[in-house]
Amino acid sequence: MTSFTITPGSTLRGTINVPGDKSVTHRALILTALAEGMSTVSGYCQGEDCLNTMRAFQTLGIRVDETPAVLAVHGKGLWGLCEPNGPIDCGNSGTGIRLLAGLLAGQDFFTVLTGDESIRRRPMGRVVKPLREMGAVIAGRKGGELAPLAITGKRLHGIEYVSPVASAQVKSSLLLAGLFAEGTTRLREPRLSRDHTERMFQSFGIPLVRESETLVLQGRPSVGWAGRPMTIPGDFSAAAFFIVGATIVPGSDVTILNVGFNPTRIGLIDVMNEMGADIQVLGQREESGEPVADLRVKSASLKGVTIGPDLIPQTIDEFPILCVAAAVAAGDTVISGAEELRVKESDRIATMAAELRAMGAQMTEKPDGLVIQGLGRAGENGRLTAASHAQSHGDHRVAMSLAIGGLTAGSSMTIADCGCVETSFPNFEKVLSELLTHEARGL
């Protein structure tokens, strides 16, 4: 069992890169597998979540040549997948299993999707229900609410669906199923979730349009799309740990290169700026249909803010590290409308409340969020204390958030069960160490 030992006392200084965007990498693997001919995917996320999606396509008959820098995906067209010899293991990836469920529902073969213990606890009914409305035949534990999912591919038909949750995974699963469906699929969600799938569909020329608040997809396109080179931007959710770390550790100055700056992902920037952070956005540009920028972050004193339901879709993955920022800020931070966080890799509301209380923070847990009484005072951030038994709860974002929080403590702290960080940020500890020793130079 891997653990992190965090030793405070140094500033964070230097220039870094973060892993390729996990969400974009999943989608790039899917659409390049369905393309005609070879595509290259540069700067992909090498975390286990994305590698499991890559392996899934290899078992579905897609050749993928892997190097540390580039994946060469030999696409076989919209109808080129073949039946796997056994169950597909999606590991810890909710994105992987839910998107693959939509993709495979319209194939002409049988598939079983499963994952680790965490995935087998997470809700699948949110994609299974609308996929069944499209004609999919999906069996699973508790009537399809839980994985493993057994999918018997069928001819699908387009539907009009109003999602009860703003979820990029639900949206993307249905759009992938809609590619193989007869007729038109119309999809609306209560608030805009991350739009990586829409952007990638459009960059490949897939007939997807937005009519007001509704996405409209014509199924079974008569012409496929050609393979192409793709560049994956740095993962904003990975950068978030160092954005907060550089802000709350006095004397810090960190530059993060080539970060994805998709407007549906960067709610953390808005929240941190409102709290008083010093964040410069440099060199905004676009790569492979995604906005990209460099970020320079210097230490600053923070104050508490209110984060309501409208901001949750844009900060959903950053909730654990936002809790750390709020814990050291001056004044109260109120987070509401975040009940979705109870069904992530862990119950992130309960987990962050418990772990930060053990580090001296004061907070009140609500069904849909937290009220955090910051330890700081006007013009000065507070400091957490080293917990005696810090735990990740098997959640990669919790592990990395506690590591950043530990940098404000007065003594070293060990966080147990950090092997989960491999799912998204395999070299997190190395990057953090290089910033603390001022050896980070970026690429």
C-alpha positions as CSV (number, residue, x, y, z in Angstrom):
1,M,0.0,0.0,0.0
2,T,1.5,3.3,-1.2
3,S,1.6,6.2,1.2
4,F,2.6,9.9,0.9
5,T,4.7,11.6,3.6
6,I,4.3,15.4,3.4
7,T,7.0,17.6,5.0
8,P,6.1,21.3,5.1
9,G,8.5,24.2,5.5
10,S,9.4,25.1,1.9
11,T,7.7,27.3,-0.7
12,L,6.4,25.9,-4.0
13,R,8.4,27.4,-6.9
14,G,9.0,26.4,-10.5
15,T,7.4,25.6,-13.8
16,I,5.6,22.3,-14.4
17,N,3.5,20.3,-16.8
18,V,0.5,18.2,-15.6
19,P,-0.7,15.0,-17.2
20,G,-2.9,15.1,-20.3
21,D,-6.6,15.7,-19.6
22,K,-8.2,12.5,-18.4
23,S,-11.7,13.4,-19.7
24,V,-10.4,14.4,-23.2
25,T,-8.1,11.3,-23.4
26,H,-11.1,9.0,-22.9
27,R,-13.0,10.7,-25.6
28,A,-10.1,10.8,-28.0
29,L,-9.6,7.1,-27.6
30,I,-13.2,6.4,-28.4
31,L,-13.5,8.7,-31.5
32,T,-10.2,7.7,-33.0
33,A,-11.2,4.0,-32.7
34,L,-14.3,4.8,-34.6
35,A,-12.4,6.8,-37.2
36,E,-11.2,5.5,-40.6
37,G,-7.5,4.9,-40.5
38,M,-4.7,5.9,-38.1
39,S,-4.8,8.7,-35.6
40,T,-2.1,9.9,-33.2
41,V,-3.0,11.1,-29.7
42,S,-0.1,13.1,-28.2
43,G,0.2,14.1,-24.6
44,Y,-2.4,11.6,-23.5
45,C,-3.1,10.9,-19.8
46,Q,-1.1,7.9,-18.7
47,G,-3.2,7.3,-15.6
48,E,-4.7,3.9,-15.1
49,D,-8.2,5.1,-15.9
50,C,-7.3,6.0,-19.4
51,L,-5.0,3.0,-19.9
52,N,-8.0,0.8,-19.0
53,T,-10.1,2.5,-21.7
54,M,-7.2,1.9,-24.2
55,R,-7.1,-1.7,-23.2
56,A,-10.8,-2.0,-23.7
57,F,-10.5,-1.0,-27.3
58,Q,-7.7,-3.4,-27.8
59,T,-10.0,-6.2,-26.6
60,L,-12.7,-4.8,-29.0
61,G,-10.3,-5.3,-32.0
62,I,-8.6,-1.9,-32.3
63,R,-4.9,-1.8,-32.6
64,V,-3.3,0.8,-30.4
65,D,0.5,1.3,-30.5
66,E,1.7,2.8,-27.2
67,T,4.7,5.0,-26.4
68,P,5.1,7.3,-23.4
69,A,4.4,10.4,-25.5
70,V,2.0,9.2,-28.2
71,L,-0.7,6.6,-28.9
72,A,-1.2,5.5,-32.5
73,V,-4.8,4.3,-32.8
74,H,-5.7,2.3,-35.9
75,G,-9.4,3.1,-36.3
76,K,-11.7,0.7,-38.1
77,G,-14.7,2.9,-38.8
78,L,-18.1,3.3,-37.1
79,W,-18.9,-0.4,-37.4
80,G,-15.5,-1.8,-37.0
81,L,-15.6,-3.1,-33.4
82,C,-15.8,-6.8,-32.6
83,E,-17.0,-8.9,-29.7
84,P,-14.4,-9.3,-26.9
85,N,-13.4,-12.7,-25.6
86,G,-14.3,-11.8,-22.0
87,P,-15.4,-9.0,-19.6
88,I,-13.9,-5.6,-20.1
89,D,-12.4,-4.2,-16.9
90,C,-12.8,-0.4,-16.6
91,G,-10.8,-0.3,-13.4
92,N,-11.8,2.8,-11.3
93,S,-13.1,4.9,-14.2
94,G,-16.7,6.0,-14.1
95,T,-16.1,7.9,-17.3
96,G,-14.8,4.8,-19.0
97,I,-17.6,2.4,-18.0
98,R,-20.5,4.9,-18.6
99,L,-19.2,6.1,-22.0
100,L,-18.5,2.5,-23.1
101,A,-22.0,1.5,-22.1
102,G,-23.4,4.0,-24.6
103,L,-21.0,3.0,-27.3
104,L,-21.6,-0.7,-27.0
105,A,-25.4,-0.6,-26.6
106,G,-25.8,-0.2,-30.3
107,Q,-23.3,-2.8,-31.5
108,D,-24.3,-6.2,-32.9
109,F,-22.5,-8.2,-30.1
110,F,-22.5,-9.0,-26.4
111,T,-20.3,-7.3,-23.9
112,V,-19.8,-7.3,-20.1
113,L,-18.4,-4.1,-18.5
114,T,-17.1,-4.3,-14.9
115,G,-14.6,-2.4,-12.7
116,D,-13.0,-2.3,-9.3
117,E,-14.9,-2.4,-6.0
118,S,-15.5,1.4,-6.1
119,I,-17.0,1.2,-9.6
120,R,-19.2,-1.6,-8.6
121,R,-20.7,0.7,-5.9
122,R,-21.3,3.7,-8.2
123,P,-24.7,4.4,-9.8
124,M,-25.1,3.1,-13.3
125,G,-28.9,3.6,-13.6
126,R,-28.4,7.2,-14.7
127,V,-27.1,5.9,-18.1
128,V,-28.9,2.5,-18.2
129,K,-32.4,4.0,-17.9
130,P,-32.2,6.3,-21.0
131,L,-30.2,3.8,-23.0
132,R,-33.0,1.3,-22.4
133,E,-35.5,4.0,-23.7
134,M,-33.4,3.9,-26.9
135,G,-33.9,0.2,-27.1
136,A,-30.8,-1.1,-25.4
137,V,-30.8,-4.4,-23.6
138,I,-28.7,-4.1,-20.5
139,A,-28.7,-6.3,-17.4
140,G,-26.9,-5.6,-14.2
141,R,-27.0,-5.9,-10.4
142,K,-30.0,-4.3,-8.8
143,G,-31.8,-4.2,-12.1
144,G,-29.0,-2.4,-13.9
145,E,-28.3,0.1,-11.1
146,L,-24.9,-1.4,-10.4
147,A,-22.0,-2.9,-12.4
148,P,-21.2,-5.4,-13.8
149,L,-23.3,-4.5,-16.8
150,A,-24.1,-7.1,-19.4
151,I,-24.9,-5.4,-22.7
152,T,-26.6,-7.3,-25.6
153,G,-26.2,-5.0,-28.6
154,K,-29.4,-4.0,-30.4
155,R,-30.7,-1.6,-33.0
156,L,-31.3,1.7,-31.2
157,H,-33.6,4.5,-32.0
158,G,-33.2,8.2,-31.2
159,I,-35.1,9.7,-28.2
160,E,-35.7,13.1,-26.7
161,Y,-34.2,13.0,-23.2
162,V,-34.2,15.6,-20.4
163,S,-31.4,14.6,-18.0
164,P,-32.3,15.2,-14.3
165,V,-28.6,15.8,-13.6
166,A,-25.9,18.0,-15.3
167,S,-23.6,15.1,-16.0
168,A,-21.0,15.0,-18.9
169,Q,-20.9,11.2,-18.5
170,V,-24.6,10.8,-19.0
171,K,-24.6,13.3,-21.9
172,S,-21.6,11.6,-23.6
173,S,-23.0,8.1,-23.1
174,L,-26.2,9.0,-24.8
175,L,-24.5,10.9,-27.6
176,L,-22.3,7.9,-28.4
177,A,-25.4,5.6,-28.4
178,G,-27.1,8.2,-30.6
179,L,-24.3,7.7,-33.2
180,F,-25.6,4.2,-33.8
181,A,-29.3,4.9,-33.4
182,E,-31.9,5.4,-36.1
183,G,-33.3,8.8,-36.3
184,T,-32.6,11.9,-34.1
185,T,-31.4,12.0,-30.5
186,R,-32.3,15.2,-28.6
187,L,-30.7,15.8,-25.2
188,R,-31.1,18.6,-22.7
189,E,-29.6,19.0,-19.2
190,P,-30.5,21.3,-16.3
191,R,-27.1,23.1,-16.5
192,L,-24.3,22.9,-18.9
193,S,-21.8,20.2,-17.9
194,R,-18.3,19.9,-19.4
195,D,-18.5,20.0,-23.2
196,H,-15.5,17.9,-24.3
197,T,-17.7,15.5,-26.2
198,E,-19.5,18.2,-28.2
199,R,-16.2,19.8,-29.1
200,M,-14.7,16.6,-30.2
201,F,-17.7,15.5,-32.3
202,Q,-17.6,18.9,-34.1
203,S,-13.8,18.7,-34.7
204,F,-14.4,15.3,-36.4
205,G,-17.3,16.6,-38.4
206,I,-19.9,14.5,-36.7
207,P,-23.4,16.0,-37.3
208,L,-24.1,17.4,-33.8
209,V,-25.7,20.8,-33.4
210,R,-27.0,22.8,-30.4
211,E,-30.5,24.3,-30.7
212,S,-30.9,26.7,-27.8
213,E,-30.3,24.4,-24.8
214,T,-30.8,21.1,-26.7
215,L,-28.2,19.0,-28.3
216,V,-29.4,17.4,-31.6
217,L,-27.6,14.4,-33.2
218,Q,-28.6,12.7,-36.4
219,G,-27.8,9.0,-36.0
220,R,-26.1,6.6,-38.3
221,P,-24.2,9.1,-40.4
222,S,-23.8,8.0,-44.0
223,V,-20.2,9.1,-44.0
224,G,-17.6,8.4,-41.4
225,W,-14.6,10.5,-40.3
226,A,-10.9,10.2,-41.0
227,G,-8.2,9.6,-38.5
228,R,-6.2,12.6,-37.5
229,P,-3.5,13.9,-35.2
230,M,-4.7,15.0,-31.8
231,T,-3.0,16.9,-29.0
232,I,-4.4,16.5,-25.4
233,P,-4.1,19.6,-23.2
234,G,-2.9,19.4,-19.6
235,D,-5.6,18.3,-17.2
236,F,-7.1,21.3,-15.4
237,S,-8.3,19.1,-12.5
238,A,-4.6,18.0,-12.0
239,A,-3.4,21.6,-12.2
240,A,-6.0,22.5,-9.5
241,F,-3.9,21.0,-6.7
242,F,-0.9,23.3,-7.6
243,I,-3.2,26.3,-8.1
244,V,-4.4,26.0,-4.6
245,G,-1.0,24.8,-3.2
246,A,0.8,27.9,-4.7
247,T,-1.9,30.1,-3.3
248,I,-1.9,28.9,0.3
249,V,1.8,28.2,0.9
250,P,3.5,31.6,1.6
251,G,6.1,32.8,-0.8
252,S,5.1,30.4,-3.6
253,D,5.3,31.2,-7.3
254,V,4.3,28.4,-9.8
255,T,3.7,28.4,-13.5
256,I,1.7,25.5,-15.1
257,L,2.1,25.1,-18.8
258,N,-0.4,23.9,-21.5
259,V,-3.4,23.6,-19.2
260,G,-6.8,22.9,-20.7
261,F,-8.9,26.1,-20.2
262,N,-12.3,24.9,-21.3
263,P,-14.9,27.3,-19.9
264,T,-17.0,24.3,-18.6
265,R,-14.1,23.1,-16.5
266,I,-12.5,26.2,-14.9
267,G,-15.0,27.2,-12.2
268,L,-12.1,26.8,-9.7
269,I,-10.5,29.9,-11.3
270,D,-13.6,32.0,-10.7
271,V,-14.0,30.7,-7.1
272,M,-10.3,31.2,-6.3
273,N,-10.3,34.7,-7.8
274,E,-13.3,35.6,-5.7
275,M,-11.5,34.3,-2.6
276,G,-8.5,36.6,-3.4
277,A,-6.1,34.4,-5.3
278,D,-3.3,35.8,-7.6
279,I,-3.7,33.8,-10.8
280,Q,-2.4,35.1,-14.2
281,V,-3.8,33.5,-17.4
282,L,-1.2,33.6,-20.1
283,G,-1.0,32.8,-23.8
284,Q,-4.6,31.6,-24.4
285,R,-4.9,29.5,-27.5
286,E,-6.6,26.4,-29.0
287,E,-5.4,22.9,-29.6
288,S,-7.4,20.1,-31.2
289,G,-10.6,22.1,-30.5
290,E,-9.9,22.7,-26.8
291,P,-8.9,26.1,-25.3
292,V,-5.4,26.0,-23.6
293,A,-3.5,28.5,-21.5
294,D,-0.5,28.8,-19.2
295,L,-1.2,29.7,-15.6
296,R,1.1,31.6,-13.1
297,V,0.0,31.4,-9.5
298,K,1.5,33.3,-6.6
299,S,0.7,33.0,-2.9
300,A,-2.2,35.2,-1.6
301,S,-4.5,35.4,1.4
302,L,-8.0,34.0,0.9
303,K,-11.4,34.8,2.2
304,G,-14.5,32.6,2.4
305,V,-17.1,32.6,-0.4
306,T,-20.5,31.0,-1.3
307,I,-20.5,28.3,-4.0
308,G,-24.0,27.4,-5.2
309,P,-25.5,24.8,-7.5
310,D,-24.8,26.8,-10.7
311,L,-21.0,26.5,-10.1
312,I,-21.0,22.8,-9.1
313,P,-20.8,21.3,-12.7
314,Q,-17.7,23.5,-13.4
315,T,-16.0,22.6,-10.1
316,I,-17.2,19.0,-9.5
317,D,-13.7,17.4,-9.6
318,E,-12.1,20.3,-7.7
319,F,-14.4,20.0,-4.6
320,P,-11.7,18.3,-2.4
321,I,-9.0,20.8,-3.1
322,L,-11.5,23.7,-2.8
323,C,-12.3,22.4,0.7
324,V,-8.6,22.7,1.5
325,A,-8.5,26.3,0.3
326,A,-11.7,27.1,2.3
327,A,-10.3,25.5,5.4
328,V,-7.3,27.9,5.6
329,A,-9.2,31.0,4.3
330,A,-10.6,33.8,6.6
331,G,-14.3,33.5,7.2
332,D,-16.9,30.9,6.2
333,T,-17.3,29.1,2.9
334,V,-20.7,27.7,2.1
335,I,-21.0,24.9,-0.6
336,S,-24.4,23.7,-1.7
337,G,-26.0,21.8,-4.6
338,A,-23.2,19.2,-4.5
339,E,-25.0,16.0,-3.7
340,E,-23.5,14.4,-6.7
341,L,-20.2,14.3,-4.8
342,R,-21.6,11.5,-2.5
343,V,-21.4,9.0,-5.4
344,K,-17.9,9.6,-6.6
345,E,-14.8,7.4,-5.9
346,S,-15.7,8.1,-2.3
347,D,-18.5,10.1,-0.6
348,R,-16.4,13.2,-1.1
349,I,-18.5,15.4,1.2
350,A,-18.2,13.0,4.2
351,T,-14.6,12.1,3.4
352,M,-13.3,15.6,3.2
353,A,-15.3,16.7,6.3
354,A,-13.8,13.8,8.3
355,E,-10.2,14.2,7.1
356,L,-10.0,18.0,7.4
357,R,-11.6,17.9,10.9
358,A,-8.7,15.5,11.8
359,M,-6.4,18.3,10.6
360,G,-8.0,20.9,12.8
361,A,-10.6,22.4,10.4
362,Q,-14.1,23.3,11.6
363,M,-17.0,22.4,9.3
364,T,-20.7,21.4,9.2
365,E,-21.7,18.7,6.9
366,K,-25.0,19.2,4.9
367,P,-26.8,16.7,2.6
368,D,-25.6,18.6,-0.4
369,G,-22.5,20.3,0.7
370,L,-20.5,21.8,3.6
371,V,-20.2,25.0,5.7
372,I,-16.5,25.4,6.3
373,Q,-15.3,27.8,9.1
374,G,-11.9,29.0,7.8
375,L,-8.9,29.0,10.1
376,G,-7.5,32.3,8.7
377,R,-8.0,35.9,9.6
378,A,-8.1,39.0,7.5
379,G,-5.0,39.2,5.4
380,E,-3.5,35.9,6.6
381,N,-4.3,32.3,5.8
382,G,-4.6,29.8,8.6
383,R,-2.7,26.6,8.9
384,L,-3.9,23.0,9.2
385,T,-2.3,20.5,11.6
386,A,-0.8,17.2,10.8
387,A,-3.4,14.4,11.2
388,S,-2.1,11.3,13.0
389,H,-4.0,8.8,10.6
390,A,-4.8,10.6,7.4
391,Q,-6.5,8.4,4.8
392,S,-7.3,8.7,1.1
393,H,-10.3,6.4,1.3
394,G,-9.1,5.0,-2.1
395,D,-9.9,8.4,-3.7
396,H,-7.1,9.9,-5.8
397,R,-8.4,13.5,-5.5
398,V,-8.8,13.2,-1.7
399,A,-5.2,11.9,-1.5
400,M,-3.7,14.8,-3.5
401,S,-5.9,17.4,-1.7
402,L,-4.7,16.2,1.7
403,A,-1.1,16.3,0.5
404,I,-1.5,20.0,-0.4
405,G,-3.3,20.7,2.9
406,G,-0.4,19.1,4.7
407,L,2.0,21.7,3.3
408,T,0.4,24.2,5.7
409,A,0.9,22.1,8.8
410,G,3.6,22.5,11.4
411,S,5.0,19.0,11.1
412,S,5.2,16.0,8.7
413,M,2.1,14.0,7.9
414,T,1.7,10.6,6.3
415,I,-1.4,9.9,4.1
416,A,-2.2,6.2,3.8
417,D,-3.5,4.3,0.7
418,C,-2.3,6.6,-2.0
419,G,-1.9,4.0,-4.8
420,C,-5.2,5.4,-6.1
421,V,-3.3,8.5,-7.4
422,E,-2.1,6.3,-10.3
423,T,-5.6,6.5,-11.8
424,S,-5.1,10.1,-12.8
425,F,-1.6,11.6,-11.9
426,P,1.1,8.9,-11.7
427,N,4.0,11.3,-11.0
428,F,2.2,13.6,-8.6
429,E,4.6,13.0,-5.7
430,K,7.6,13.7,-8.0
431,V,6.2,17.0,-9.4
432,L,5.3,18.1,-5.9
433,S,8.8,17.3,-4.7
434,E,10.4,19.2,-7.5
435,L,8.4,22.3,-6.7
436,L,9.3,22.1,-3.0
437,T,13.0,21.8,-3.9
438,H,12.7,24.5,-6.6
439,E,13.9,22.0,-9.3
440,A,10.8,22.1,-11.4
441,R,11.6,23.3,-14.9
442,G,8.7,22.1,-17.1
443,L,9.2,20.8,-20.6
